[in-house]
């Protein structure tokens, strides 16, 4: 015997239908603000590059996105990152010879 509905999809835990809308998440802007290493970025990023995390994520280096994601998630869900201004988080790419410094910040619309 199955708990699946007529469409064959089980509701999640508390009986809410799958795909229930989440609250609106704030937009996040990610900017390359500095470079500490001596080599060019293999992905071509340089200080001054700016991306909308939701729309332009595919244009960003996957390694930088991977490192930045936990910080961006913290900002999106109302947290703060120690040592950073409220609504912001700085992080570095993991490429030791490049070390681009990125700033993630909530964008007020």
N, CA, C and O atoms as a GROMACS GRO file, in nm:
protein
  436
    1UNK      N    1   0.085  -0.118   0.000
    1UNK     CA    2   0.000   0.000   0.000
    1UNK      C    3   0.089   0.123   0.000
    1UNK      O    4   0.188   0.127   0.073
    2UNK      N    5   0.057   0.223  -0.079
    2UNK     CA    6   0.139   0.342  -0.097
    2UNK      C    7   0.067   0.465  -0.043
    2UNK      O    8  -0.056   0.473  -0.044
    3UNK      N    9   0.148   0.562   0.003
    3UNK     CA   10   0.093   0.690   0.046
    3UNK      C   11   0.092   0.791  -0.069
    3UNK      O   12   0.058   0.907  -0.048
    4UNK      N   13   0.129   0.748  -0.187
    4UNK     CA   14   0.137   0.839  -0.301
    4UNK      C   15  -0.001   0.891  -0.336
    4UNK      O   16  -0.102   0.821  -0.322
    5UNK      N   17  -0.003   1.014  -0.383
    5UNK     CA   18  -0.129   1.073  -0.428
    5UNK      C   19  -0.169   1.016  -0.562
    5UNK      O   20  -0.107   0.923  -0.613
    6UNK      N   21  -0.274   1.073  -0.619
    6UNK     CA   22  -0.325   1.024  -0.747
    6UNK      C   23  -0.221   1.033  -0.858
    6UNK      O   24  -0.220   0.952  -0.951
    7UNK      N   25  -0.132   1.134  -0.848
    7UNK     CA   26  -0.032   1.151  -0.953
    7UNK      C   27   0.092   1.064  -0.928
    7UNK      O   28   0.187   1.069  -1.006
    8UNK      N   29   0.092   0.985  -0.818
    8UNK     CA   30   0.202   0.894  -0.792
    8UNK      C   31   0.317   0.957  -0.716
    8UNK      O   32   0.418   0.890  -0.692
    9UNK      N   33   0.306   1.084  -0.676
    9UNK     CA   34   0.413   1.152  -0.604
    9UNK      C   35   0.374   1.161  -0.458
    9UNK      O   36   0.266   1.208  -0.424
   10UNK      N   37   0.465   1.116  -0.371
   10UNK     CA   38   0.438   1.123  -0.227
   10UNK      C   39   0.458   1.266  -0.178
   10UNK      O   40   0.552   1.333  -0.220
   11UNK      N   41   0.370   1.314  -0.089
   11UNK     CA   42   0.394   1.445  -0.029
   11UNK      C   43   0.514   1.437   0.064
   11UNK      O   44   0.540   1.331   0.123
   12UNK      N   45   0.586   1.548   0.079
   12UNK     CA   46   0.702   1.553   0.168
   12UNK      C   47   0.654   1.551   0.313
   12UNK      O   48   0.547   1.603   0.345
   13UNK      N   49   0.733   1.491   0.400
   13UNK     CA   50   0.712   1.477   0.544
   13UNK      C   51   0.581   1.522   0.603
   13UNK      O   52   0.498   1.438   0.637
   14UNK      N   53   0.558   1.652   0.616
   14UNK     CA   54   0.442   1.703   0.686
   14UNK      C   55   0.318   1.710   0.600
   14UNK      O   56   0.223   1.780   0.636
   15UNK      N   57   0.314   1.641   0.489
   15UNK     CA   58   0.196   1.640   0.405
   15UNK      C   59   0.191   1.755   0.305
   15UNK      O   60   0.096   1.765   0.227
   16UNK      N   61   0.294   1.844   0.306
   16UNK     CA   62   0.296   1.951   0.208
   16UNK      C   63   0.325   1.893   0.071
   16UNK      O   64   0.405   1.800   0.060
   17UNK      N   65   0.263   1.945  -0.031
   17UNK     CA   66   0.293   1.894  -0.166
   17UNK      C   67   0.437   1.924  -0.204
   17UNK      O   68   0.494   2.024  -0.163
   18UNK      N   69   0.496   1.835  -0.284
   18UNK     CA   70   0.632   1.859  -0.333
   18UNK      C   71   0.633   1.985  -0.418
   18UNK      O   72   0.537   2.016  -0.488
   19UNK      N   73   0.742   2.056  -0.410
   19UNK     CA   74   0.756   2.177  -0.491
   19UNK      C   75   0.684   2.297  -0.433
   19UNK      O   76   0.661   2.394  -0.505
   20UNK      N   77   0.649   2.294  -0.304
   20UNK     CA   78   0.585   2.410  -0.242
   20UNK      C   79   0.677   2.529  -0.254
   20UNK      O   80   0.798   2.515  -0.237
   21UNK      N   81   0.624   2.646  -0.285
   21UNK     CA   82   0.709   2.764  -0.306
   21UNK      C   83   0.785   2.803  -0.180
   21UNK      O   84   0.731   2.798  -0.070
   22UNK      N   85   0.911   2.841  -0.199
   22UNK     CA   86   0.991   2.891  -0.089
   22UNK      C   87   0.979   3.042  -0.084
   22UNK      O   88   0.930   3.104  -0.178
   23UNK      N   89   1.024   3.100   0.025
   23UNK     CA   90   1.026   3.245   0.035
   23UNK      C   91   1.121   3.304  -0.066
   23UNK      O   92   1.210   3.235  -0.116
   24UNK      N   93   1.104   3.431  -0.097
   24UNK     CA   94   1.191   3.498  -0.195
   24UNK      C   95   1.330   3.513  -0.136
   24UNK      O   96   1.348   3.570  -0.028
   25UNK      N   97   1.427   3.463  -0.208
   25UNK     CA   98   1.566   3.476  -0.166
   25UNK      C   99   1.623   3.607  -0.220
   25UNK      O  100   1.589   3.648  -0.331
   26UNK      N  101   1.709   3.673  -0.143
   26UNK     CA  102   1.768   3.798  -0.194
   26UNK      C  103   1.867   3.770  -0.307
   26UNK      O  104   1.927   3.662  -0.314
   27UNK      N  105   1.882   3.867  -0.395
   27UNK     CA  106   1.983   3.857  -0.502
   27UNK      C  107   2.120   3.873  -0.440
   27UNK      O  108   2.138   3.947  -0.343
   28UNK      N  109   2.216   3.804  -0.497
   28UNK     CA  110   2.355   3.812  -0.450
   28UNK      C  111   2.443   3.855  -0.567
   28UNK      O  112   2.441   3.795  -0.674
   29UNK      N  113   2.521   3.961  -0.543
   29UNK     CA  114   2.620   4.007  -0.641
   29UNK      C  115   2.756   3.956  -0.593
   29UNK      O  116   2.790   3.967  -0.475
   30UNK      N  117   2.833   3.900  -0.685
   30UNK     CA  118   2.967   3.850  -0.653
   30UNK      C  119   3.066   3.927  -0.739
   30UNK      O  120   3.058   3.925  -0.862
   31UNK      N  121   3.160   3.995  -0.673
   31UNK     CA  122   3.258   4.078  -0.743
   31UNK      C  123   3.398   4.032  -0.712
   31UNK      O  124   3.430   3.996  -0.598
   32UNK      N  125   3.483   4.033  -0.814
   32UNK     CA  126   3.625   4.008  -0.792
   32UNK      C  127   3.686   4.141  -0.749
   32UNK      O  128   3.687   4.237  -0.827
   33UNK      N  129   3.736   4.148  -0.625
   33UNK     CA  130   3.781   4.276  -0.571
   33UNK      C  131   3.933   4.289  -0.560
   33UNK      O  132   3.984   4.399  -0.540
   34UNK      N  133   4.006   4.178  -0.572
   34UNK     CA  134   4.151   4.185  -0.559
   34UNK      C  135   4.213   4.056  -0.611
   34UNK      O  136   4.144   3.954  -0.626
   35UNK      N  137   4.343   4.060  -0.638
   35UNK     CA  138   4.418   3.940  -0.674
   35UNK      C  139   4.546   3.942  -0.594
   35UNK      O  140   4.625   4.036  -0.603
   36UNK      N  141   4.568   3.837  -0.514
   36UNK     CA  142   4.685   3.830  -0.427
   36UNK      C  143   4.799   3.751  -0.487
   36UNK      O  144   4.914   3.768  -0.447
   37UNK      N  145   4.770   3.664  -0.583
   37UNK     CA  146   4.872   3.582  -0.646
   37UNK      C  147   4.939   3.654  -0.761
   37UNK      O  148   4.901   3.766  -0.797
   38UNK      N  149   5.039   3.589  -0.820
   38UNK     CA  150   5.117   3.651  -0.927
   38UNK      C  151   5.078   3.603  -1.067
   38UNK      O  152   5.121   3.663  -1.166
   39UNK      N  153   4.998   3.496  -1.077
   39UNK     CA  154   4.960   3.441  -1.208
   39UNK      C  155   4.820   3.484  -1.248
   39UNK      O  156   4.734   3.509  -1.162
   40UNK      N  157   4.797   3.492  -1.378
   40UNK     CA  158   4.662   3.520  -1.428
   40UNK      C  159   4.569   3.406  -1.390
   40UNK      O  160   4.612   3.292  -1.378
   41UNK      N  161   4.443   3.439  -1.373
   41UNK     CA  162   4.340   3.340  -1.346
   41UNK      C  163   4.321   3.254  -1.472
   41UNK      O  164   4.309   3.308  -1.582
   42UNK      N  165   4.318   3.122  -1.456
   42UNK     CA  166   4.301   3.033  -1.571
   42UNK      C  167   4.164   3.050  -1.636
   42UNK      O  168   4.145   3.013  -1.752
   43UNK      N  169   4.069   3.106  -1.562
   43UNK     CA  170   3.933   3.128  -1.614
   43UNK      C  171   3.919   3.270  -1.672
   43UNK      O  172   3.816   3.303  -1.730
   44UNK      N  173   4.022   3.352  -1.653
   44UNK     CA  174   4.021   3.487  -1.708
   44UNK      C  175   3.964   3.594  -1.616
   44UNK      O  176   3.949   3.709  -1.658
   45UNK      N  177   3.932   3.560  -1.492
   45UNK     CA  178   3.877   3.659  -1.399
   45UNK      C  179   3.985   3.756  -1.354
   45UNK      O  180   4.103   3.721  -1.344
   46UNK      N  181   3.942   3.879  -1.326
   46UNK     CA  182   4.033   3.982  -1.278
   46UNK      C  183   3.952   4.079  -1.191
   46UNK      O  184   3.830   4.084  -1.201
   47UNK      N  185   4.022   4.155  -1.106
   47UNK     CA  186   3.951   4.254  -1.025
   47UNK      C  187   3.865   4.345  -1.113
   47UNK      O  188   3.909   4.394  -1.217
   48UNK      N  189   3.743   4.368  -1.068
   48UNK     CA  190   3.648   4.448  -1.143
   48UNK      C  191   3.535   4.366  -1.205
   48UNK      O  192   3.431   4.420  -1.240
   49UNK      N  193   3.557   4.234  -1.219
   49UNK     CA  194   3.452   4.148  -1.272
   49UNK      C  195   3.336   4.139  -1.172
   49UNK      O  196   3.359   4.125  -1.052
   50UNK      N  197   3.213   4.147  -1.222
   50UNK     CA  198   3.094   4.143  -1.137
   50UNK      C  199   2.994   4.045  -1.197
   50UNK      O  200   2.971   4.044  -1.318
   51UNK      N  201   2.933   3.962  -1.110
   51UNK     CA  202   2.837   3.862  -1.154
   51UNK      C  203   2.714   3.862  -1.063
   51UNK      O  204   2.725   3.885  -0.943
   52UNK      N  205   2.598   3.837  -1.122
   52UNK     CA  206   2.477   3.808  -1.046
   52UNK      C  207   2.484   3.657  -1.020
   52UNK      O  208   2.488   3.579  -1.116
   53UNK      N  209   2.484   3.615  -0.895
   53UNK     CA  210   2.509   3.474  -0.865
   53UNK      C  211   2.407   3.382  -0.930
   53UNK      O  212   2.442   3.273  -0.975
   54UNK      N  213   2.280   3.422  -0.935
   54UNK     CA  214   2.178   3.334  -0.993
   54UNK      C  215   2.181   3.332  -1.145
   54UNK      O  216   2.162   3.227  -1.206
   55UNK      N  217   2.204   3.446  -1.206
   55UNK     CA  218   2.200   3.453  -1.353
   55UNK      C  219   2.332   3.421  -1.420
   55UNK      O  220   2.335   3.366  -1.530
   56UNK      N  221   2.443   3.455  -1.354
   56UNK     CA  222   2.575   3.445  -1.418
   56UNK      C  223   2.664   3.335  -1.361
   56UNK      O  224   2.782   3.327  -1.396
   57UNK      N  225   2.610   3.252  -1.274
   57UNK     CA  226   2.692   3.150  -1.207
   57UNK      C  227   2.769   3.065  -1.306
   57UNK      O  228   2.883   3.028  -1.278
   58UNK      N  229   2.712   3.033  -1.421
   58UNK     CA  230   2.780   2.951  -1.521
   58UNK      C  231   2.898   3.021  -1.586
   58UNK      O  232   2.981   2.956  -1.650
   59UNK      N  233   2.908   3.153  -1.571
   59UNK     CA  234   3.019   3.229  -1.627
   59UNK      C  235   3.137   3.237  -1.529
   59UNK      O  236   3.248   3.274  -1.567
   60UNK      N  237   3.111   3.202  -1.404
   60UNK     CA  238   3.215   3.208  -1.301
   60UNK      C  239   3.293   3.078  -1.296
   60UNK      O  240   3.241   2.972  -1.331
   61UNK      N  241   3.416   3.087  -1.254
   61UNK     CA  242   3.501   2.969  -1.234
   61UNK      C  243   3.432   2.876  -1.135
   61UNK      O  244   3.384   2.920  -1.030
   62UNK      N  245   3.427   2.748  -1.169
   62UNK     CA  246   3.360   2.650  -1.083
   62UNK      C  247   3.428   2.640  -0.946
   62UNK      O  248   3.360   2.617  -0.846
   63UNK      N  249   3.560   2.657  -0.941
   63UNK     CA  250   3.629   2.649  -0.812
   63UNK      C  251   3.590   2.766  -0.723
   63UNK      O  252   3.569   2.747  -0.603
   64UNK      N  253   3.581   2.886  -0.779
   64UNK     CA  254   3.540   3.003  -0.700
   64UNK      C  255   3.396   2.987  -0.652
   64UNK      O  256   3.364   3.020  -0.538
   65UNK      N  257   3.308   2.937  -0.739
   65UNK     CA  258   3.168   2.914  -0.699
   65UNK      C  259   3.161   2.811  -0.586
   65UNK      O  260   3.084   2.828  -0.492
   66UNK      N  261   3.241   2.707  -0.596
   66UNK     CA  262   3.240   2.602  -0.495
   66UNK      C  263   3.281   2.657  -0.358
   66UNK      O  264   3.219   2.624  -0.257
   67UNK      N  265   3.383   2.740  -0.356
   67UNK     CA  266   3.430   2.799  -0.231
   67UNK      C  267   3.329   2.901  -0.180
   67UNK      O  268   3.304   2.909  -0.059
   68UNK      N  269   3.271   2.980  -0.269
   68UNK     CA  270   3.180   3.087  -0.229
   68UNK      C  271   3.042   3.042  -0.188
   68UNK      O  272   2.974   3.112  -0.113
   69UNK      N  273   2.999   2.925  -0.236
   69UNK     CA  274   2.861   2.882  -0.212
   69UNK      C  275   2.821   2.880  -0.064
   69UNK      O  276   2.713   2.931  -0.032
   70UNK      N  277   2.902   2.824   0.027
   70UNK     CA  278   2.858   2.824   0.168
   70UNK      C  279   2.837   2.966   0.223
   70UNK      O  280   2.745   2.989   0.301
   71UNK      N  281   2.922   3.059   0.183
   71UNK     CA  282   2.907   3.198   0.229
   71UNK      C  283   2.780   3.260   0.171
   71UNK      O  284   2.707   3.331   0.241
   72UNK      N  285   2.756   3.234   0.044
   72UNK     CA  286   2.636   3.287  -0.022
   72UNK      C  287   2.510   3.230   0.043
   72UNK      O  288   2.412   3.302   0.063
   73UNK      N  289   2.513   3.103   0.075
   73UNK     CA  290   2.400   3.039   0.143
   73UNK      C  291   2.376   3.104   0.280
   73UNK      O  292   2.261   3.127   0.317
   74UNK      N  293   2.481   3.132   0.354
   74UNK     CA  294   2.468   3.198   0.484
   74UNK      C  295   2.399   3.333   0.466
   74UNK      O  296   2.306   3.365   0.540
   75UNK      N  297   2.444   3.411   0.368
   75UNK     CA  298   2.384   3.543   0.345
   75UNK      C  299   2.237   3.532   0.305
   75UNK      O  300   2.153   3.605   0.356
   76UNK      N  301   2.208   3.439   0.214
   76UNK     CA  302   2.071   3.423   0.164
   76UNK      C  303   1.970   3.390   0.273
   76UNK      O  304   1.855   3.433   0.266
   77UNK      N  305   2.013   3.316   0.372
   77UNK     CA  306   1.919   3.270   0.474
   77UNK      C  307   1.931   3.348   0.605
   77UNK      O  308   1.896   3.298   0.712
   78UNK      N  309   1.983   3.472   0.595
   78UNK     CA  310   1.978   3.564   0.707
   78UNK      C  311   2.095   3.560   0.803
   78UNK      O  312   2.093   3.630   0.905
   79UNK      N  313   2.196   3.481   0.774
   79UNK     CA  314   2.311   3.473   0.863
   79UNK      C  315   2.414   3.581   0.832
   79UNK      O  316   2.398   3.659   0.739
   80UNK      N  317   2.518   3.583   0.912
   80UNK     CA  318   2.628   3.675   0.887
   80UNK      C  319   2.759   3.598   0.901
   80UNK      O  320   2.766   3.498   0.972
   81UNK      N  321   2.861   3.647   0.835
   81UNK     CA  322   2.992   3.583   0.835
   81UNK      C  323   3.082   3.665   0.926
   81UNK      O  324   3.104   3.783   0.900
   82UNK      N  325   3.136   3.606   1.034
   82UNK     CA  326   3.222   3.680   1.126
   82UNK      C  327   3.336   3.750   1.053
   82UNK      O  328   3.397   3.695   0.962
   83UNK      N  329   3.362   3.874   1.095
   83UNK     CA  330   3.471   3.952   1.036
   83UNK      C  331   3.433   4.025   0.909
   83UNK      O  332   3.517   4.093   0.850
   84UNK      N  333   3.307   4.013   0.865
   84UNK     CA  334   3.260   4.081   0.744
   84UNK      C  335   3.147   4.176   0.781
   84UNK      O  336   3.077   4.155   0.879
   85UNK      N  337   3.130   4.280   0.700
   85UNK     CA  338   3.017   4.372   0.719
   85UNK      C  339   2.888   4.294   0.703
   85UNK      O  340   2.884   4.198   0.626
   86UNK      N  341   2.782   4.332   0.773
   86UNK     CA  342   2.653   4.263   0.755
   86UNK      C  343   2.611   4.262   0.608
   86UNK      O  344   2.623   4.363   0.538
   87UNK      N  345   2.563   4.147   0.562
   87UNK     CA  346   2.520   4.134   0.423
   87UNK      C  347   2.631   4.110   0.323
   87UNK      O  348   2.607   4.112   0.202
   88UNK      N  349   2.753   4.088   0.372
   88UNK     CA  350   2.866   4.064   0.282
   88UNK      C  351   2.950   3.947   0.331
   88UNK      O  352   2.945   3.909   0.448
   89UNK      N  353   3.027   3.891   0.239
   89UNK     CA  354   3.123   3.785   0.273
   89UNK      C  355   3.236   3.788   0.170
   89UNK      O  356   3.211   3.785   0.050
   90UNK      N  357   3.359   3.792   0.218
   90UNK     CA  358   3.476   3.784   0.131
   90UNK      C  359   3.532   3.642   0.135
   90UNK      O  360   3.532   3.577   0.239
   91UNK      N  361   3.578   3.596   0.019
   91UNK     CA  362   3.640   3.464   0.010
   91UNK      C  363   3.741   3.465  -0.103
   91UNK      O  364   3.737   3.553  -0.189
   92UNK      N  365   3.832   3.369  -0.103
   92UNK     CA  366   3.935   3.358  -0.208
   92UNK      C  367   3.912   3.232  -0.290
   92UNK      O  368   3.861   3.132  -0.240
   93UNK      N  369   3.951   3.239  -0.416
   93UNK     CA  370   3.952   3.118  -0.497
   93UNK      C  371   4.063   3.028  -0.446
   93UNK      O  372   4.157   3.077  -0.383
   94UNK      N  373   4.054   2.898  -0.469
   94UNK     CA  374   4.154   2.807  -0.416
   94UNK      C  375   4.280   2.791  -0.501
   94UNK      O  376   4.370   2.714  -0.466
   95UNK      N  377   4.289   2.862  -0.613
   95UNK     CA  378   4.407   2.848  -0.698
   95UNK      C  379   4.522   2.929  -0.639
   95UNK      O  380   4.522   3.052  -0.647
   96UNK      N  381   4.618   2.861  -0.579
   96UNK     CA  382   4.721   2.923  -0.497
   96UNK      C  383   4.805   3.027  -0.572
   96UNK      O  384   4.847   3.125  -0.511
   97UNK      N  385   4.830   3.009  -0.700
   97UNK     CA  386   4.912   3.105  -0.774
   97UNK      C  387   4.833   3.227  -0.819
   97UNK      O  388   4.892   3.326  -0.862
   98UNK      N  389   4.700   3.222  -0.811
   98UNK     CA  390   4.615   3.333  -0.853
   98UNK      C  391   4.556   3.405  -0.732
   98UNK      O  392   4.576   3.525  -0.715
   99UNK      N  393   4.483   3.334  -0.649
   99UNK     CA  394   4.418   3.387  -0.529
   99UNK      C  395   4.336   3.513  -0.555
   99UNK      O  396   4.362   3.619  -0.498
  100UNK      N  397   4.237   3.499  -0.642
  100UNK     CA  398   4.142   3.610  -0.659
  100UNK      C  399   4.059   3.622  -0.532
  100UNK      O  400   4.018   3.522  -0.474
  101UNK      N  401   4.036   3.745  -0.490
  101UNK     CA  402   3.953   3.772  -0.372
  101UNK      C  403   3.816   3.816  -0.424
  101UNK      O  404   3.805   3.905  -0.507
  102UNK      N  405   3.712   3.750  -0.372
  102UNK     CA  406   3.575   3.775  -0.414
  102UNK      C  407   3.494   3.835  -0.300
  102UNK      O  408   3.518   3.804  -0.184
  103UNK      N  409   3.400   3.920  -0.334
  103UNK     CA  410   3.306   3.977  -0.236
  103UNK      C  411   3.165   3.941  -0.279
  103UNK      O  412   3.121   3.977  -0.388
  104UNK      N  413   3.096   3.869  -0.192
  104UNK     CA  414   2.954   3.838  -0.214
  104UNK      C  415   2.874   3.936  -0.130
  104UNK      O  416   2.906   3.958  -0.013
  105UNK      N  417   2.771   3.993  -0.188
  105UNK     CA  418   2.690   4.088  -0.112
  105UNK      C  419   2.544   4.081  -0.153
  105UNK      O  420   2.512   4.057  -0.269
  106UNK      N  421   2.457   4.103  -0.057
  106UNK     CA  422   2.314   4.106  -0.084
  106UNK      C  423   2.282   4.233  -0.161
  106UNK      O  424   2.331   4.341  -0.127
  107UNK      N  425   2.201   4.220  -0.264
  107UNK     CA  426   2.161   4.335  -0.345
  107UNK      C  427   2.019   4.374  -0.306
  107UNK      O  428   1.927   4.293  -0.320
  108UNK      N  429   2.001   4.495  -0.257
  108UNK     CA  430   1.868   4.545  -0.226
  108UNK      C  431   1.801   4.590  -0.354
  108UNK      O  432   1.860   4.663  -0.434
  109UNK      N  433   1.678   4.544  -0.375
  109UNK     CA  434   1.608   4.580  -0.499
  109UNK      C  435   1.504   4.685  -0.473
  109UNK      O  436   1.435   4.728  -0.565
   0.00000   0.00000   0.00000
